[in-house]
Structures are given as C-alpha cells and as structure tokens.
C-alpha cells in the first residue's frame, strides 16, 4: 500500500490536484532546488526509465525533463515526432500499451489533450502533460513557484496576463490562479476572449479559494493593480498563418515601457513562458520585421531585460518543479497527507 497521496497520479491538468497539493508540490520543488544548489544527491527515481514524447519542438520542456530525470537517477529517452508513429501510423492506444510495457513514466508534449489523456488511460504508467493545445500544467508549477519565491506567498497576489485569451497558457494560468487564490485578469481583445467553459470553471474554482477572475479589453486598467505581468507569443505553434491578424489585434496589449508605467506596485515582476519575441535578433523575428515593420512583438527589450524581469528564473524553475512532480508521482515518497 502506497504511503504517498501522489504516487501513481497523472499530471494532465493542474485541476488534477487540490490547492493544498499544488502548494505542497511547489514547496517540494523549492526543497529540491536547494538540494541541487548544495549538490546533494536526490535519486528518488533510481533505475526508472522515462519516455519523453515530443510531437512539438521544445527547449525548456525537453531540457527540464531530461535534467530532472537524470538528477533523480532515472534514464530519459527522447522520442521526437520523427521517432514515433503516434496518431499517424499507430493509434494512441497502441502506442500507450507498447511504451507502458517498457517505461515507468511518460511525458507527452503535443497537440491534442485527448492524446495525453489516452496515454494516461491505457499505458498503465504515470503520464505528465508537457504541453497540449489546451493546457500547460508543468509550466504553471514553475510560474507560481517563481511568484512565491519573489513575494513569499501566492494568496492575494494580482496576476495580469496580457495576451490572447484562447491558448493553452492562458487557460492554465486562469485555472491555476483560481485554485491557488491568486487574483487573475486577462487583458485581451474582445474577439480573442477565453473559452466560456474555461472561464466558468475558473470562476467556480475561485469561489472556493477567494480569488477573483476577470477578463477585460482595457490593457491599462488591467495592469494598474498588478503584482505580476505575464505575456506570451501572439501566434502559437501552428497559428503562424494568422500573424497579420494577430499583429493588428494584439499590438495594444504589448508589454512595453508605456504600459508598465501605469503599474502602482514598484515591486512588480514580469514573466514569460518563452521563447519571447522582444527584438529582431532571431531569424523569425527579422522576417516579421521585414513583413510587418515591427521590431518587437508581445514584449519589448526595455521590459524584458529590466530589473523586474524574472523569466529566466522562471525557466530554471521548470526543472525544479518538473523534478518535484516526477518524484512525487513515481518515487514512492512518504507523503500520507498534505
């Protein structure tokens, strides 16, 4: 009989865990970060094999799951889109059965939420959602850990997301804020407001935590009382064809010096799940500049490299929080309750 309330549980959405459980996982990640800094081994997954399935390319998610696995004593095996037949020549169910017979845990980063849910249902092993079109739960653990590190708490913090309301990061930020008692505002154009079902779910969760969940089309009003400003790319993977439309819609929501000048809290922080298009120093951004005449997209350098910017700490925390969820759900830890 397991002595851990986490053992064997999947992370498909932050909704899979209670507020107390998410807070415990963030605290455990802080502990693992301290062990890492002091070079103290923590091989909770010694001898385990972890499959890393990547339909979508990645820097932070792949690096975080790989280093987290190794730090925990496990062996990670990367399987990119050219290595797997999932949903193409082989059903998700069949893939789940095969990989579940060879690996102890599976990470999935891809398109369909149904695919990660099917892997969890049929593989017989623990499954972690590294990103789907609907949710990004491992990112959330890192985001809220970073907020807690800076402010010393989560409850009552005001988080404003300046970005389109219909993507995976916004969905997960809204839901997770509602669970954790963080006051959340999505500043977004009217035509890109969140899915009503996601909004209704978040508002219901907020009744339990005491958080407020708002959507507004006024970016200045949204940031005035913010403690945290968060933004994301204007067009996600697979949406590049909509970029001309997005430039027109999203330009008023760019996080720049003028917008953040309206924030009242002098100790506010900036977060971004990355990669960010804050100048033209990449091939993609230069192409956008040539086509649309803009030198930055969702955030400008004067914010991105300011003293308020915490996105690189946030990126590092991807590793620590992923390590926490992997160890908690697969490492037979003694966690009888939280």
N, C-alpha and C positions, 0 to 999 in steps of 0.2 A: 504494500500500500504506500502510495506516494506521500511524502511529508511536505510537499510543496503545492500551494494553490495554483501555481503557474505551470507545473510540469505537464507536458503534452498538449498545451494550448496553442492555437494558431494566433498570429497577428495578421488579420486580413483588413482590419479597420481599428481605429482607436476605440470604436464603440464596443469592441470585444472585451474591454477591460473597464472596471469601475474607476471612479475618481481616485479612491484610495490606492488601487492597484497601479494606476498610472503614476501617481505621486511616489509610490514605492520604487517603481522602475527607474524613475528619474533620480531618486536618491541613491539607488544601487549603481546607476551609471556614474554618479559623482564619486562614489567609493571606488569603482573600477578605474576611473580617471586618475584618482590619487595613487592607486596601486601602480598604474602604468608609469606615472611620473617618477615614482620611487623605485621603479624597476623591480617590483615584487611580482613573481610569477603567480598566475591565477588560471591554472589549466583545468577549468571545470568541464571541458568537453574533450579531455584526453581520449584519443582513439576514435573519435567520431568523424564521419565523412559527411561533408556538406555540399549539396549541388547548388550551384549558382546559375539560374536560368535567366538569360538576358535576351529578350526579343528587342528591347530598346537599348541603345548605347548608353554608357554612363561613365562618369569619372568618380564622383563621390560615393555613390552606392556600391559600385564594384570595389573600389579601394577600401571602403569601410567594412564591407562584409568579408573581404579577403583578409585584411589585417586583424579584424575581430576574431575570425576563425582561428588564425594562426596563434594569436595571443592566448586563446582559450584552449590551445592544444589540439585543435581539430584540423582536418585536411580539407581545404576548399577546392572544388573542381568547377572551373568556369566553363559554361556551355552557352556560347553565343548563338545568334539567330541562324548562322550557317552551320551550327553543330547539332541543332535539334530539329525535329520534324513536327513539333507540337502544333496541332491545329491545321497543318498543311498536308503532310503525308501520313500522319499518325494522330489519332484522336487524343484529346487531353486526358481522357480516362486511361487509355493505354499507356501514355507517357507516365502518368501518375503511378500506375501499377509497376512499371519497369523501374523507375527511379526510386520508388518507395522500397523496392526489394534490395536496392544497392546502397542507398544513402540513409543517414539518420535524420537529416533535415533538408528542406528545400527552400531556397529563396527564389522568388519569381519577380522579374521586372518586365512588364509587357503592356499590352493594350487593354485586354478585356478583364474586368473584375470577375466575370464568370469563370475565367480560366484559373485564376488563383484560388477561387472558391472550389472548383472541381479538383484541383490538385490537393487541396486540404481534405476534401471528402473521400477521395479514392486512394491516396498514396499510402495511408497508414502511418505517416510520419509528420512531424511538426513542419508547418509551412509559414513563411514570413513574406508579407507583401512588400516588395522593394519599390513598387510604383505600379499603378494601373491608371487607365484614363479617368477613373472615378475617385481614387483615394491615394494618399501617400503617407501612410502611418509611421514608417520609420523616420521620415523627415520631421514629423510632428514631435517625436520624443526629443530629437536634437534641438528643435526650435524652442520648446518650452523649458528644456534644461538650460539653454543659453539665457533665456529671460530670467529664470530663477537664480542663476549664478550672478547676474547683474543686480537684480532688485532684492534678492533674498527671499522672495515669495512669488506666488502666482495669483492667488486670490485677490481680486480687486484691481489688477493691472489692466490698463486700457490698451488694447491692440488694434491698430488700424491697418487694414490691408488695402493698398491702392492698386487695384488690378481687376481684370475681368472676373466676374462672379461665377463663370461657368467653366471651371477647370478643377483638376484634382487637388491642387494645393489649397485653393480657396475652400473647396468642400471640406477637406480635412482640418484646416485651420478653424473654420466656423464650428464644426462638430467638437473638436478637441477643446477649444476655448469654452464652449458651453459646458462640457463635462468638468473642466478644471476651475470654473468660477472666474474666468477671465472675460472682461467686457470686450466685445468684438464688434468692430464696424467694418463693413466692406464698402469702400468708395469705388463705384463702378458706373459706367454708362447704363442708361435705362434698358437698352437693348441687350445688355450682357449681364443682367442681374441674375443671382443664383437660382438654381432649380428650386421651385417652390417646395418640393418634397424635402430637400436638404435643409432649407430654411425652417420649415415646420418642425423637423426633427431636432434641429439645434435649439429652437425656441422652447421646445418641450423639455430638453435636457437642461436648459438654462433655468427653468423654474425650480429644478432640484438643487442647482449649485448657487443660485443667486446672481448669476451673470446676466448681462444684457446683450442682446444680439440685434444689430441694426444693419440696414442697407441704405445707402444714400447715394445720390448722384452729384453731391457737392463735395469735392475733394478738400477744400479749405475747411469747411465745417467739420469734416471727418477727422482732420489731424489736430485740431486745436487742443483737445484734451488728451492726446495720445501719449503713452509712455513708450510704445513700440511702433515703429513704422515698418511695414513689410511690403515688398512688392515682388513681382515675378515677370517673366518674359511676356510680351504682348501676344505672341503666337506660339503655342506649344508645339511639340513634335507632331508632325502630320497636319499642322494648320498653316504652313508657310504660304499656301495659295491665298490665304485671307489677309496677308500682311498689309496690303494697301488700305483695306477697310479698317484694320486694327490701328494703323497709324492715325487715321482721322478720328477714330473713336477714342483712343487711349491717350493721345497727346496731353489733354488737360489733366490727366492723372499721373503724369511723370513726376517722380520724386526728385525734385531739384531744390536749389537753394531758396528760391522764392516760396515754394510750397512749405518747406520745413521751417521757414521763418515765422510761420503762424503758430508753431507748437509752443505751448506755455511752459511745459516741463523742461528745464535746462539739462536734465539728465536723461533725455530720451535716447533710445538706441534704434539703429537701422538693422534690419535682417533681410536676407535674400537666400533662396534655396540654391541658387547658382545653376548653370552659368548665367552671368549678367551681361547685358549689352549696354555698357556705360560709356564707351568711347568707340573709336573706329580702328582699334589696334588688332582686330581679328579679320580674317578674310570675309566672313559672313557679314560683320558689321560694316566693312568697307563697301561691300556690294549694296547693302541697304542705303548707305550714304549716297552712293552714286545714283541709285534709282529714286530715292525719296528725298534726298537733300537734308537728312537729319544726321547729326553727329553723335547722338545718344538716343537710347530708347527709354526703357522703363525707369532708369535712374541715371543721374549724371555724376561725373567724377567728383564734383565738389561735395557730394553726399557720400558716395561710395568709398572714398578714401579719407573721410573726415574722422574726427575723434569719436563720433557717435556710431561708427560702423563696426558691427560685430559679426559680419557674415563669415569671416574666416574662422573665428572661434566656433561659430555655428556649424561650419563644415567639419571641423575636427570632432565636434560632439556627435556627428553622425556615427563615428567609430565607437565611441564610448557607449552610446545608447543602444546601438545595434548589438554590441557585446552584451549589454545588460539583458536585452530581450532574448538573445540566443541562450545565454547561460541560465536564465530563469526558467525558460520553457523546455530546455533539453538537458540541463546539468544536474538534476536531482538535488537541488539546493534544499536546505531546511527552511521552508517558509510556510508554516502552518496557517498563518493568517496575517492580515495587514490592517 
